[in-house]
Amino acid sequence: MLNKTIAIYAIIDDLLKAIGHDEDCRRDMSDAEIITTAIIAAMFFNGNHSKACSYMKDHKLIPNMLEKSRFNRRLHGVSMLMNDLFHQLGMILKEISDSTEYLLDSFPVPICDNIRIFNVKLIKSEEYRGYIASKKRYFYGVRVQLLTTKTGVPVEFAFMPGSASDVRALNALPFNLPPGSEVYTDSAYTDYMSEDDLEQTSQIKLKVMRKKNSKRQDEPCNQYIKQHVRHYIETVFSSITCVLPKSIHAVTYQGFLLKVEAFIFAFTLKQAFIE
């Protein structure tokens, strides 16, 4: 665990240097230490920042550890920086990948149980009440649209309201992929106009599972390939959702998204570099 923590800090610090990040040298904790602590909390302590801060301080990894309130303020202040670092890391993973095949799917992250919707204080909007077809139940929270490599390493993500359809992800994700890339998705991402636009402007092919009444039916060989990849998508995304705790404690909606982002960041580092 100690070696992994040091490795994560080294990666974060190198990414900050690569983008030319500059900060006040008089600070007790650097931005690299703040982000590293948040990722360690997600990777080893189920998102508990207090336990992660205590671990970093007790092992003398960060002797000048901030108090809980100051740490949370600093973490909220670098939320956009943390997002930029993830997508910078995603660009590196795309460049070193020897495959041009990617997987796109979504998974729900509930803010609370349905029975407690009327008492939730983080956010109040019917837009965040979504439906999980596989479990035949409703949830209240966000839907994470995640783009991964074929081996299951996340490279892009976007947060959408729980009720948002998967088609909206085609406009929310940047799709900064090499020309000639193929993105495999299920039938929920069927949008012929977006398929044509991606192929014409970015030379990216959307390999969408076709419905029986689709106007663009696949050849039997292509249908078999998509069906095979679809089973692999379910395996990859089930491993991602397994790392998320059943409940994420947060006081604000931004804090909730920060913790979910930290879980995705931690999973990416673990899959690509740590293990």
N, C-alpha and C positions, 0 to 999 in steps of 0.2 A: 504493500500500500504506500509506503514511504517513497519507493522508487517511482511508482506511477504518479504520485503527486509532483515530484521533481520534474518528471518528463512532461507532464501537462503544463507546468509553469514555463518550461523551456519553449514549448510549442507556442503558447500564448504570447510570450515575450518576443519570440522571433516574428510572429505575425504582426505584432504592433510595430516592430522596427521596419518590417517590409512595407507597411503602408505609410511610414513616416510619421507615426503618432508622436506628439509632443505633449508633455505635461509639466506641471510645477514640481521642481525637484524638492521643495520644502515639505511636501506631503509625507505623512507618516506611513501611508500605504500607497503603493503605486497602483495604477489601473490594472496591470497584469496580475498583481496579487489579489485584487478585488474579484476579478473575473475567474481566476484560478480557484479561489475559495468557493465561489458559487457553483462551479463545475464539480468540485470535490464533494460539496453538499449533495448534489444530484446523483453523483456516481456511487457514493458510499453511505450517505446518511438520509436517503429518501427525501432530499430537498430541505432538510433541517439546517438552517444557516447557523444557528447557535452552536450545534454540535460540531459543525465544520470549523467554525471560528475557534472553538476550544481546542480542537485537534491540532490546528495549524499553530496555535500559540503554545500548547503544551509540548509539542515536538520541536519548538524553536524554529519552525519554518518561517513564521512571520512574527518576530518578537514584538513589533509595535502594532499588534492587532487592535483595531478600532472597537469601540463598544457597539452593541447591537444596533442601536438607533442610527449612529453615524455610519456604520457599515451599510445599513439598508438604504440610507440616503445616497451614499456613494454608488451603490449598485444600481439604483434607479437612474442615477446620472449618467451611467455608462451603458444604458440599455441599447441605445442605437449603435454604440461602438461594438458591443457584443454581437449584435446582428450583423454588422459589417464584417467582423472577424469570421463569423461562421461562413458567410458567402464567399469570403476570400479563401477560406480553407476548402470550400466546395469547388472553387475554380482550380485550385491545385490538384484536388482529387480527380477532376475531370481531365486535366492535362496528363496526369501520370497513368490514367486508366488505359488499359489495352483493349477495352471493349467500347463500342458505340451504342450499346443497348442499355436503356434505363427503364425503371419501373415507377409508375405514378399511381398513388392511391391515397385514401384519406382514412383517418381514424378519429373517433370522438374523444374528447377529454371533458368529463363533466365537472362543473363547478360545485354542484350539490346534487343530492337525490331529488327526484321529482316531488316527493312529499314535502320538501323544504323550500320549494321555489318561492313561495310567498314570503319567506323570511330572509331570503338571501339579500345581502347588502352590497355585494361587489358590483352587480349590474342588474338592471331591471328592464327587460325587453323580451317580447315574444319572439323576436328574431333569433334568440339564442336557444329556443326550444327546438331540438331536432329529433329525428327518428332513426333508430338503429334497426335496419331491416333484418339483419342476421339474428338479432336477439329479440326482435318483435317488441321493442320497448322504446319509450321516449327518454330523452336526456336533456339536461339544461346545461349548456356550456359552449365550448368552441369545437370546431372541426379543423384538424390539422391536415393540410394538403402537403404531402411529402413526396419529393422526387429523390430516388435513390439510384445508385449504380446497380448493375445486375447482381452484384454480390451482396447488396443490401446495405450499402454505406450511404447515408443521407448526404445530399449535396445542395438541395434547395428546399425551402418550406415556406408556407404562408398560413396565417391564422384566418379562419373564416367563421362567421356566426354559425351556431349549430344547425339552423334551418337552411343554410346556403347549399345550393345544389353543387355537385362536383364539377359541373360544366363551368362554373364561375372561376374555378382554379386555373383554367386555361388562360384567363386574362390577369389573374393575380400573380402567378409565378413568372419569373423573368425568362426562363428557358434559355439561359446562356450556355448552350450546348454546342459542341463542334458540328459543322455541317455534315450531313449524312447520318446523324444520330437517329435512333429509333426509340420511341417512348411507348411502352406497353401499358395499356390501361383496360379497365373493364367497361361494360356498356354504358355506365352512368356518365361517361365523359363524351358521349356521342354529340358532336357538333360539327357538321360538315363544313361550315364556313371557317371555323377555327382550324380545322384540319388543313384546308386549302391554303389559308393564310400562312400557317407555320411552314408548310412545304414550299410555298412560293418565296417568302421573305427570308426564312432562316434555313431552308433545306433540311427541316426536321420532320420526320414522318411519325404521325400518331398511329400506333397499332392498336386500334380500339376493338374490343370484342363486339361483334355484330349481333344485334337482336334478330329474331326470326322475321320480323316485319321490316328490317332495315332496307333502305333503298340502295345500299352499297354492300351487297353480299360478297363474302370472301370465297376464293377457291378452296376446295377441301384441304389442300396442303397448308395454306395459310391459316385456315381455321384450326387445324390440328396444332400448329406452332403456337398460335395465340392461346389456345386452351392449355397447352403444356406450360407456357410461361405464366398463365393466370394462377395455376396451382402454386407455382413458385412465389408469386407475389403474396399470396395469402400466408405462406410460411414465413417470408421475410418480415411482413408487417406484424404478424403475431409475435415475433421475437422483439420487435420494437415496443409494442404496447405492453409487453411483459415487464419492461424496466420501469414503467410508470407506476407509482403507488396508487392504491385504490382511492385515496383522497389527498388533495394537495392543499395544504394550509396556506392561506394568503389573506392579507388585510385589504388589499386593493386589487382592482382588476389588472392594472399594469404589473403588480407583483405576481399575480397568478400567471400571466403570460411570460414573465421573466423566468419563473421556475420551470414552466413547460419548455421554454427555449433552452434552458440550462440542461434539462434532461436529454433533449435532442443533440445538443452540443457534446455532452458527455458520451452518449451512445456512439456518435460519429468518431470521436477520438479513440474510444475503446475498440471499435471495429477496425479502424484504419491504421492505428499506430500502437496502441497500448498492448493489445493481445496479438 
